[in-house]
Amino acid sequence: MTGALKVFLLLLQGSLCAVKWEITMPQRIDGLTGSCVKVPCTFGLESQFDVDLDGSCKAIWKRGSTGGTVVFDSSLTGDQASRNILQGNLTGNLLNKECTTIFYNMQPSDSENYYFRIQCDNLMANYPTGVRITTQNSLDQPTITPSTLEVEEGALVTLSCTAVAPCPILPPDLTWTPRIGDIEEKQESESMVSVMNFTSSYLHNGQNFSCTALYKPQAGNTDFRFEKFMTLHVLYPPKSTSVSYSATVKEGSLVNLTCNGNANPAAYTWYKVNGGQVTDMGSGKRFSTTVSEVDKQFYCKVSNIYGTQNSSITQIDVQFPPKETTIIIEPKGPLLEGSSVSLLCKSRANPPVTNYTWYKGDEEEKEAGSSLVLNNVKPSSSGDYYCAAKNEHGDQNSTLIRLDIQYLPKNTSVSVDPSGPVQDGSSVTLTCTSIANPAAVNFTWFRVAGREEKVMGSERDLTFNVTKLSEDQYYCEALNVHGPGTSERVSFDVTFPPEILSSSRCIKISSMIRCSCYSQGNPPPSLVWKLAGEPVNHSAAIPIREESLGNVGMKSIITLYDLDEDTLSLVCLSINSLGSDSFAFNMLLSKTEQGFHSLSFGIGFVVAALGMLLVCVPLLIIYYRKGKVISSSDKGKAETCNPVVTNAINSSKVDVIYANKAFLEEREVAEEEPLHYVNVDFDKLQAHSKGKPGEGEIRGLDSKTEYAEIRLQSRGSIGGDAEEEENVSDTQLEQEKTP
């Protein structure tokens, strides 16, 4: 059979009888960088092909797959070995179906799957099962057997350390720490083993044993070190039992006692010795208790299944910091302002107290020593006092003592609830507060209205309802056994919604109407005019003037000209944060006919003449009696009793439009003011005082004034109506003057 045919038959038989064509090797091998890797390997054949295994056979290793790159050929030796991508050595005997191979100086880049191929003159076979070789800088730690161990003291201990050896020609060095007893080492096919034998001692209890594996790679690479630990537990009876505690122990404090018993396992029991009596105090390695001059002797016992041992009796030198620290006061009882008092600090301590410190509250007093003297005490001297006594072991504060400095009421004040502005008619509570010792128990409330004072109550609180526009003030008086204390006076800012006053009204002069709106409220209201339902702002055509009337009042004056039927609705709105009020002025009451009528002229002329006679005739008589004659050279000049005529309106009538029914009724019963009419030619008049208004001249704004109105104003007019009407007339006449 030819070689090609054999290869074909081998491949065919391998696919049909795969069980005979098998290879045995690890699935994965881990190696160290720069070191060698041993691949244990055996393969199988169909029995009829055993005769083809001869000296011509060689081992081929491929990388990646069965058809991958050939990286090692065992037939390449000597100088030809360098042709191999991986340098190595076939250590197995192919005739015995052994394919074990060692690869040298493996690098991380060589990590891959590798596949074996047997190649002979009459036989060639690829094995599909490969091995995964991984090269890295770490390996598994060594293993210590047993991983944990507990033995009795004196028992033989055997510890075994095993480390992997991927490179059999460079096995790891194994080292024990600590190194005790006998050590044996042996190398196995894929590992290195070190065994340490020794006899256990109580000194080994809790000791950590470590096994270190040191790997030395090829080609001068860095050594690798891997370490594993285990802890040995040795069981033994108690040894060297004793008690320890802090050097200085204060009476009454906790002392921490430690039982130093060397045993495994260990159970601790504490005892107190008082005379011949022994008392069981508890268990545990550490024990805390309060010591005194009597309770100061202790010992401990350590026990386990292997034995028992007691410590010696320990006597504690008990010292103590200051205790029973108190203050003695002289004199005793309450103290009056201006008197003196002495405080004495007493304490017992071992060693004796070396330092005393006095405190008032949290503040340290300047005086030092066992006594504190306070002269001329004041209310500020009242408070809690204590002293601190100190020695080398600690300090102790006395209990607080309170100095009671008595005095009459001070800082008497009134608090208002609610604070700030209050609404008209709402309830207000006044509280009288005072600092006094003893505390004030009697209170008296006073109301001040002008120069009058009235007692309002005798409780700490006073509750009543406030009223708007009230200027009453309140104060309180607090009283204790030493005297009274009086507060400052308080008043209220009473708020109320706006209200339009009855003094609001309109006056009409010719075609001009001037309306005044008076309102009060707190907060002070703002006034808005609406004409024919639309808001009106100040302008040259409709001037509006406002002014404050005290703290809660406001007045607004609007002047209207040439009203028509569509503008007869005039409303004044008064608004603040608490509400609003409004009033509509009835403009229809003021509508009159304009123009000249003969009947009106005749009546006016007669009335004016009579008025002039009534006023001027008596004045002329007085004038002539004084011998004054009018010079004929003053022709064209006229002096008619020097009246000052300020309201001159051409064929017009001044109407007063009242804003409300109450004011109308009031005006109906008022005394009628007399009107005096005069026909004056202003072109022929000259003033005696260089034409200054108001100094003996009749001022008219028309070249011909048909009549003038003279109003007699009484003092104290409500709302300033007379002055207002006069100003209205002056303003209107100036605007109606014709050239």
C-alpha positions in Angstrom: 0.0 0.0 0.0 1.5 3.4 -1.0 2.1 6.1 1.6 -0.6 8.5 0.2 -3.1 5.7 0.4 -2.1 5.0 4.0 -2.6 8.6 5.0 -6.0 8.6 3.3 -7.0 5.4 5.1 -5.7 6.7 8.4 -7.8 9.8 8.1 -10.9 7.7 7.0 -10.4 5.2 9.8 -9.8 8.0 12.2 -13.2 9.5 11.4 -14.9 6.1 11.6 -13.0 4.7 14.6 -12.2 7.8 16.6 -12.1 5.9 19.8 -8.8 4.3 18.7 -7.3 7.5 17.6 -7.2 9.3 20.9 -4.7 11.5 22.7 -4.3 12.1 26.4 -3.0 15.4 27.8 -4.3 18.2 30.1 -6.9 20.6 28.8 -5.0 23.5 30.3 -1.5 24.2 31.5 -0.4 27.4 33.2 3.2 28.5 32.9 5.3 31.4 34.2 6.7 34.0 31.8 10.3 33.1 30.7 10.1 29.6 32.1 9.5 26.2 30.5 6.3 24.3 30.2 5.9 20.5 30.2 3.0 19.0 28.2 2.4 15.4 29.4 1.1 13.5 26.3 0.2 10.0 25.1 -1.6 9.0 21.9 -3.3 5.9 20.5 -3.5 4.1 17.1 -5.4 1.4 15.4 -3.6 -1.8 16.2 -2.9 -2.5 12.5 -0.8 0.7 12.3 1.5 -0.2 15.2 4.0 -1.7 12.8 4.3 1.7 11.1 5.8 3.3 14.3 9.5 3.2 13.6 12.5 5.4 13.8 11.3 7.6 11.1 8.5 9.0 13.3 8.6 12.5 14.6 6.4 14.7 16.8 4.9 17.8 15.2 3.1 20.6 17.3 0.9 23.1 15.6 -0.5 26.3 17.0 -4.1 27.4 16.8 -5.6 24.4 15.0 -4.7 21.0 13.5 -4.0 22.9 10.3 -2.2 25.7 12.0 1.4 26.8 12.0 4.0 24.2 12.9 5.9 25.6 15.9 7.9 22.5 16.9 9.4 19.6 14.9 11.2 17.0 17.1 13.3 15.9 14.1 15.1 19.3 14.0 18.0 19.0 16.3 21.4 20.6 16.6 21.8 23.6 14.4 18.5 22.9 12.7 16.6 23.2 16.1 16.7 27.0 15.7 14.2 26.6 12.8 11.5 25.8 15.4 9.4 28.7 16.4 9.2 27.2 19.9 12.3 25.7 21.3 11.7 22.5 23.2 12.5 18.8 23.7 10.5 15.7 23.1 10.9 13.7 26.3 8.4 11.0 25.4 9.2 7.8 23.3 7.0 7.9 20.2 7.5 4.1 19.8 5.8 3.7 23.1 3.1 6.2 22.0 4.4 8.9 24.4 4.4 12.4 23.1 5.4 14.4 26.2 7.2 17.6 25.2 8.9 20.5 27.1 8.7 24.0 25.6 11.4 26.5 26.8 11.2 30.2 27.6 7.5 30.6 27.1 6.2 34.2 26.8 2.7 35.6 27.2 2.5 35.9 23.4 2.8 32.1 23.2 -0.5 31.6 25.0 -2.6 29.6 22.5 -4.1 26.1 21.8 -1.6 23.5 20.6 -2.3 20.3 18.6 -0.1 17.1 18.2 0.6 15.3 14.9 2.5 12.0 14.5 4.4 11.8 11.3 6.3 8.7 10.1 7.4 7.5 6.7 4.3 5.2 6.4 2.1 7.0 8.9 0.7 10.5 9.4 -2.1 11.5 11.8 -3.4 14.8 13.3 -5.2 14.6 16.7 -8.1 17.0 17.0 -7.9 17.4 20.8 -5.5 20.2 21.8 -4.1 21.7 25.0 -4.4 25.3 26.1 -1.1 26.8 27.3 -1.3 30.1 29.2 1.8 32.0 30.1 1.5 34.7 32.7 3.3 36.4 35.6 1.4 34.5 38.3 0.6 31.0 39.5 -1.6 29.5 42.1 -0.3 29.9 45.7 1.2 26.9 47.3 -1.2 24.8 49.4 -0.5 23.9 53.1 -2.0 20.7 54.4 -3.8 20.8 56.8 -5.1 24.3 56.2 -6.1 24.6 59.9 -4.8 22.6 62.8 -5.6 22.4 66.6 -3.4 20.1 68.7 -2.6 19.6 72.4 0.7 20.7 73.7 3.4 18.1 73.1 1.7 16.5 70.1 3.7 15.8 66.8 2.7 18.3 64.0 3.2 17.5 60.3 2.7 20.4 57.8 3.0 19.7 54.0 3.5 22.4 51.4 2.8 21.7 47.7 3.6 24.1 44.8 3.0 23.5 41.1 6.0 22.9 38.9 5.1 23.6 35.3 8.8 23.5 34.4 10.3 20.3 35.7 13.9 21.4 35.0 13.4 24.5 37.1 11.3 23.5 40.1 10.4 26.1 42.8 12.3 26.5 46.0 10.0 25.9 49.0 10.8 27.7 52.3 9.0 27.5 55.7 8.6 30.4 58.1 9.3 29.8 61.0 11.6 26.9 60.2 11.4 24.4 63.0 11.8 20.6 63.4 12.7 18.4 60.4 12.0 19.3 56.8 11.9 16.9 53.8 11.4 17.9 50.1 10.5 15.9 47.0 9.7 16.6 43.4 6.8 15.0 41.7 5.9 15.0 38.0 4.1 18.4 38.1 4.7 19.7 41.6 7.2 20.3 44.4 6.4 19.1 48.0 8.0 20.2 51.3 7.1 18.5 54.6 7.9 20.0 58.1 7.7 17.9 61.3 7.9 19.3 64.9 6.6 18.9 68.5 3.9 21.5 69.5 4.5 23.9 72.4 2.2 26.5 74.0 4.6 29.0 72.4 3.3 27.9 69.0 -0.3 28.7 69.9 -1.7 31.3 67.5 1.5 31.3 65.5 1.3 31.8 61.7 3.3 29.4 59.5 4.0 30.3 55.9 5.3 28.4 52.9 7.0 30.4 50.2 7.5 29.1 46.6 10.3 30.9 44.7 10.4 30.4 40.9 13.5 31.3 38.9 12.6 31.6 35.2 15.0 31.1 32.2 16.8 33.8 30.2 17.4 36.1 33.2 13.7 37.0 33.9 12.6 38.3 37.3 12.0 35.7 40.0 8.5 35.0 41.1 7.5 34.5 44.8 4.2 33.1 46.0 3.3 32.5 49.7 0.6 30.7 51.7 -0.2 31.0 55.5 -1.8 28.8 58.1 -2.4 29.3 61.9 -1.6 26.7 64.5 -3.7 26.4 67.6 -2.2 24.6 70.6 -4.2 23.5 73.6 -2.4 23.7 77.0 -3.1 24.3 80.7 -2.9 27.8 82.4 0.6 29.2 83.0 2.0 32.4 84.6 -1.4 33.8 85.9 -1.3 37.4 87.3 -3.4 40.5 87.7 -2.6 44.0 86.2 -4.3 47.4 86.6 -3.5 51.1 86.2 -0.9 52.4 88.5 -3.1 55.0 90.1 -6.6 54.2 91.2 -9.2 56.7 92.5 -11.8 55.7 95.0 -15.3 55.6 93.6 -14.1 55.2 90.1 -14.0 52.2 87.9 -10.8 50.2 87.8 -10.0 47.9 84.9 -8.4 44.7 86.0 -6.8 42.3 83.5 -6.1 38.6 84.2 -2.9 37.7 82.5 -3.4 33.9 82.2 -1.5 32.0 79.5 -3.8 29.1 78.5 -5.7 27.7 75.6 -8.6 27.6 76.0 -9.0 29.9 79.0 -11.8 30.6 81.3 -11.4 33.5 83.8 -13.1 34.0 87.2 -12.7 37.1 89.5 -12.8 37.1 93.3 -12.8 39.9 95.9 -11.2 39.4 99.3 -12.6 41.3 102.2 -11.0 40.1 105.4 -11.5 36.4 105.5 -14.5 36.5 103.1 -14.0 35.7 99.4 -16.7 36.9 96.9 -17.1 35.7 93.3 -17.2 39.0 91.3 -17.7 37.7 87.7 -15.9 36.2 84.7 -14.0 37.5 81.7 -10.4 38.3 81.0 -11.0 41.9 81.9 -13.1 43.0 84.8 -14.2 46.5 85.9 -15.3 47.4 89.4 -15.6 50.4 91.7 -12.9 50.4 94.4 -12.8 51.9 97.8 -10.7 51.8 100.9 -12.5 48.6 101.9 -13.0 46.9 98.5 -9.4 46.9 97.2 -8.2 43.2 97.2 -8.7 41.0 94.2 -7.4 37.9 92.4 -8.3 35.9 89.3 -8.5 32.1 88.4 -7.7 30.7 84.9 -9.0 27.2 84.1 -9.6 24.8 81.3 -9.9 21.0 80.8 -6.1 20.7 81.2 -5.8 22.5 84.5 -6.4 25.5 86.9 -4.2 28.3 88.2 -4.9 31.2 90.6 -3.1 34.6 90.5 -1.7 36.0 93.7 -4.0 38.5 95.7 -3.6 42.0 94.4 -4.1 44.9 96.8 -4.9 48.2 95.1 -3.6 51.5 96.5 -6.8 53.5 96.5 -6.6 57.3 96.3 -9.5 59.6 95.6 -10.2 63.0 94.2 -12.2 65.6 96.2 -15.5 64.4 97.3 -18.4 65.7 99.5 -17.6 69.2 98.2 -20.1 71.7 99.6 -20.6 75.5 100.0 -21.5 77.2 103.3 -23.3 80.6 103.0 -23.0 83.4 105.5 -25.5 84.9 106.2 -28.2 82.5 105.3 -31.5 83.4 103.7 -32.5 86.0 101.1 -30.2 89.0 100.4 -31.2 92.6 99.8 -29.6 94.6 97.1 -26.5 96.4 98.6 -25.7 93.8 101.3 -22.7 91.5 101.5 -22.3 87.7 101.6 -19.5 85.2 102.1 -19.3 81.7 100.5 -17.0 79.0 101.9 -16.0 75.8 99.8 -15.3 72.6 101.8 -14.1 69.3 100.4 -12.4 66.0 101.5 -9.7 64.5 99.3 -6.6 62.3 99.3 -4.2 63.9 98.8 -5.8 67.2 100.1 -7.3 69.8 97.7 -4.6 72.1 96.3 -6.8 74.3 94.1 -10.2 76.0 94.5 -12.1 77.7 91.7 -15.3 79.6 91.9 -18.0 79.9 89.2 -21.1 81.9 88.6 -23.1 80.0 86.0 -20.4 79.1 83.4 -18.2 82.1 84.1 -15.2 81.8 86.3 -14.9 84.3 89.2 -11.6 86.2 89.6 -11.2 85.3 93.3 -9.4 82.0 94.2 -9.2 80.2 97.4 -11.6 78.3 99.6 -13.8 81.5 100.3 -15.6 84.0 98.0 -16.8 87.3 99.5 -19.3 89.5 97.6 -19.8 93.1 98.8 -22.6 95.5 97.8 -24.5 92.8 95.9 -26.6 93.9 93.0 -29.4 92.1 91.0 -26.7 91.1 88.6 -25.1 89.2 91.5 -28.1 86.8 91.6 -27.5 83.4 90.1 -26.1 79.9 90.6 -22.7 79.6 92.3 -20.5 76.6 92.7 -16.9 75.8 93.6 -14.5 73.3 92.1 -12.0 71.5 94.3 -9.0 69.8 92.7 -6.1 67.6 93.6 -3.7 65.5 91.5 -6.3 62.8 90.9 -9.1 64.9 89.7 -11.7 67.5 90.7 -15.2 67.8 91.9 -17.8 70.5 91.7 -20.1 71.4 94.5 -23.8 71.4 94.2 -25.2 74.7 92.9 -26.3 77.3 95.5 -28.5 80.2 94.4 -28.0 83.7 95.7 -31.4 85.4 95.9 -30.9 89.2 95.5 -34.2 90.9 96.0 -35.2 94.3 94.5 -38.3 96.3 93.4 -39.8 95.9 89.9 -37.5 97.1 87.0 -37.7 97.3 83.2 -41.5 97.4 83.4 -42.9 97.2 79.9 -46.1 96.6 78.0 -46.4 94.1 75.2 -49.3 94.3 72.7 -51.0 91.3 71.1 -51.4 91.5 68.3 -48.4 93.6 67.6 -48.4 96.3 64.9 -51.6 97.8 63.4 -54.9 96.5 64.5 -58.3 96.9 62.9 -61.1 99.1 64.2 -63.2 97.2 66.7 -60.9 94.3 67.1 -59.7 92.9 70.4 -56.3 93.9 71.8 -54.5 92.3 74.8 -51.9 94.2 76.8 -49.5 92.3 79.0 -47.5 94.0 81.7 -44.0 92.6 82.1 -41.5 93.5 84.8 -38.3 92.1 86.3 -38.5 91.9 90.1 -37.5 89.8 93.0 -39.8 88.6 94.4 -41.9 88.7 91.3 -44.5 91.4 91.0 -47.9 90.1 91.9 -50.0 93.3 91.8 -50.6 95.1 88.5 -52.7 98.2 87.7 -53.6 99.5 84.3 -54.2 103.2 83.4 -55.8 104.9 80.4 -54.7 108.4 79.6 -57.1 110.5 77.6 -55.8 114.0 77.3 -55.0 115.1 80.8 -57.3 112.5 82.4 -56.2 109.1 83.7 -58.5 106.3 84.5 -57.8 102.9 86.2 -58.7 100.2 83.7 -57.8 96.9 85.5 -55.7 95.1 88.1 -54.6 91.9 86.2 -51.4 91.2 84.3 -53.4 91.2 81.1 -55.8 93.9 79.9 -58.1 93.1 76.9 -60.4 95.6 75.2 -61.6 96.6 71.7 -59.9 99.5 69.9 -61.7 102.3 68.1 -60.6 104.3 65.2 -59.2 107.8 65.6 -58.7 107.3 69.3 -55.6 109.0 70.8 -55.8 107.2 74.2 -52.6 105.9 75.8 -52.1 103.1 78.2 -49.5 102.1 80.8 -49.2 99.7 83.7 -47.7 99.6 87.2 -46.1 96.5 88.7 -45.8 96.2 92.5 -43.9 93.9 94.8 -43.0 94.1 98.5 -40.2 96.6 97.8 -42.1 99.1 95.6 -43.7 99.8 92.2 -42.3 100.0 88.7 -44.1 101.9 85.9 -44.0 101.2 82.1 -43.9 103.6 79.2 -47.1 104.6 77.6 -48.3 102.8 74.5 -50.9 103.8 71.9 -52.3 101.9 68.9 -52.3 102.3 65.2 -55.9 101.5 64.5 -56.7 100.6 60.9 -60.1 101.0 59.2 -61.4 101.0 55.7 -61.9 104.3 53.9 -65.0 106.4 54.4 -66.0 109.5 52.4 -67.0 112.3 54.7 -70.2 114.3 54.6 -68.2 117.5 53.9 -67.6 116.3 50.3 -69.5 118.5 47.8 -69.5 120.4 44.5 -69.8 124.1 43.7 -70.7 125.5 40.3 -69.6 128.8 39.0 -70.8 129.6 35.5 -69.8 126.6 33.3 -67.2 125.4 35.8 -67.9 122.8 38.5 -65.3 122.1 41.3 -65.9 119.1 43.4 -64.2 118.2 46.7 -64.0 114.7 48.0 -63.0 114.2 51.7 -62.1 110.8 53.0 -60.4 109.2 55.9 -59.0 105.7 56.5 -55.9 103.9 57.9 -53.8 103.1 56.0 -54.4 106.5 54.4 -56.7 106.0 51.4 -56.0 106.9 47.8 -58.7 108.9 45.9 -59.8 108.2 42.3 -62.2 110.1 40.2 -64.5 108.6 37.6 -66.3 110.8 35.1 -69.0 109.1 33.1 -67.7 105.8 34.3 -64.1 106.3 33.2 -61.1 107.0 35.5 -59.9 110.6 35.3 -56.2 111.6 35.7 -54.9 115.0 36.3 -54.5 117.1 33.2 -54.6 120.7 32.0 -58.2 120.2 30.9 -59.3 118.5 34.1 -57.0 119.6 37.0 -57.0 117.4 40.1 -55.3 118.4 43.3 -54.8 116.2 46.4 -53.5 116.9 49.9 -53.3 115.0 53.1 -55.5 115.8 56.1 -53.5 114.6 59.1 -52.4 111.0 59.3 -55.6 109.3 58.1 -57.3 111.9 55.9 -57.1 112.8 52.2 -58.7 115.5 50.2 -59.0 115.5 46.4 -60.4 118.5 44.3 -61.4 118.1 40.7 -62.4 121.0 38.4 -64.6 120.4 35.4 -65.5 122.7 32.5 -68.3 122.8 29.9 -70.0 119.6 31.0 -72.5 118.0 28.6 -75.3 115.5 29.2 -72.9 112.6 28.8 -70.5 113.6 31.6 -73.1 114.2 34.3 -71.9 111.1 36.3 -69.0 111.9 38.7 -67.9 109.4 41.3 -65.2 109.6 43.9 -63.6 106.3 45.0 -61.6 106.0 48.2 -59.4 102.9 48.5 -57.0 101.3 51.0 -55.8 97.8 51.8 -58.9 97.2 54.0 -61.6 98.2 51.6 -63.1 101.0 49.7 -65.9 103.6 49.7 -67.5 105.6 46.9 -69.8 108.5 46.4 -71.6 109.7 43.3 -72.2 113.4 42.9 -75.5 114.4 41.3 -74.5 116.9 38.6 -78.1 117.5 37.4 -78.8 119.7 40.4 -76.3 122.3 39.1 -77.4 122.6 35.5 -78.5 126.3 34.8 -79.3 128.3 31.7 -76.4 130.5 30.5 -76.8 133.8 28.7 -78.2 137.3 29.3 -81.8 137.9 30.2 -83.4 141.5 30.5 -85.4 140.5 33.6 -82.3 139.2 35.3 -80.4 142.3 34.3 -83.0 144.5 35.8 -83.2 142.6 39.0 -79.5 142.5 39.2 -79.1 146.2 38.6 -81.6 147.1 41.4 -80.1 144.7 43.9 -76.6 146.0 43.0 -77.6 149.6 43.5 -79.2 148.9 46.8 -76.2 147.0 47.9 -73.9 149.9 47.0 -76.1 152.4 48.8 -76.1 150.3 51.9 -72.3 149.9 51.9 -71.0 153.2 50.5 -73.3 155.9 51.9 -72.1 155.4 55.5 -68.5 155.4 54.3 -68.9 158.6 52.2 -70.4 160.4 55.2 -67.3 159.4 57.3 -65.0 160.4 54.5 -66.5 163.9 54.1 -66.5 164.5 57.8 -62.7 164.0 57.8 -62.5 166.8 55.2 -61.3 164.8 52.3 -62.4 166.0 48.9 -61.8 164.2 45.7 -59.7 166.3 43.4 -61.3 167.3 40.1 -58.0 166.4 38.4 -58.7 162.8 39.2 -61.5 162.7 36.7 -62.0 159.3 35.4 -60.9 157.8 38.7 -63.5 156.3 41.0 -63.4 155.2 44.6 -66.5 153.4 45.7 -65.7 152.6 49.3 -62.6 150.6 48.2 -64.3 147.2 48.1 -62.2 144.3 46.9 -64.3 142.3 44.5 -62.8 139.0 43.8 -65.7 137.0 42.3 -66.9 138.7 39.2 -68.9 136.6 36.8 -70.6 137.8 33.7 -74.3 137.1 34.0 -73.6 134.0 35.9 -74.7 132.4 39.1 -72.7 130.4 41.7 -74.5 127.2 42.7 -73.5 124.9 45.5 -74.0 121.2 44.7 -74.3 119.3 47.9 -72.9 115.8 47.9 -75.3 114.1 50.3 -78.7 114.4 51.9 -77.4 115.2 55.4 -75.4 118.1 54.1 -78.3 119.4 52.1 -80.5 119.4 55.1 -77.8 121.2 57.1 -77.5 123.9 54.4 -81.3 124.4 54.2 -81.5 125.5 57.8 -78.3 127.6 57.7 -78.4 131.3 57.8 -78.6 132.8 54.3 -75.5 134.7 53.4 -76.3 138.3 52.1 -75.3 139.1 48.5 -74.4 142.6 47.4 -74.3 143.5 43.7 -72.6 146.5 42.0 -72.1 147.6 38.5 -68.4 148.5 38.2 -66.5 149.8 35.1 -63.0 148.3 35.7 -61.5 150.4 32.9 -62.0 153.5 34.9 -60.6 152.2 38.2 -57.0 152.6 39.4 -55.5 151.3 42.6 -54.2 153.7 45.2 -51.3 151.5 46.0 -49.6 151.1 42.7 -52.0 148.6 41.3 -51.2 145.9 43.9 -54.1 143.5 44.2 -56.0 143.5 47.4 -54.9 147.0 48.4 -58.0 149.2 48.0 -58.8 148.2 44.4 -61.7 146.5 42.8 -60.3 143.6 40.7 -62.3 142.4 37.8 -61.3 140.2 35.0 -63.9 141.4 32.5 -63.8 144.9 31.0 -67.4 145.2 32.1 -68.6 143.3 35.2 -72.3 143.3 35.5 -72.3 142.1 39.1 -70.0 140.9 41.7 -70.6 138.5 44.5 -69.2 139.3 48.0 -69.2 136.4 50.5 -68.7 137.0 54.2 -66.6 134.0 55.4 -66.8 132.9 59.0 -63.7 131.5 60.8 -63.4 127.8 61.2 -65.4 126.6 58.2 -65.6 122.8 58.1 -63.6 121.5 55.2 -62.4 124.9 54.1 -65.4 125.4 51.8 -65.4 129.2 51.7 -61.7 129.4 50.8 -62.3 126.7 48.3 -65.2 128.5 46.6 -63.2 131.7 46.5 -60.3 129.9 44.8 -62.7 128.3 42.4 -64.1 131.6 41.4 -60.7 133.2 40.9 -59.5 130.4 38.8 -62.6 130.3 36.6 -62.7 134.0 36.1 -59.1 134.0 34.9 -60.0 131.4 32.3 -63.1 133.2 31.1 -61.6 136.6 30.8 -62.3 138.1 27.3 -60.1 140.7 25.6 
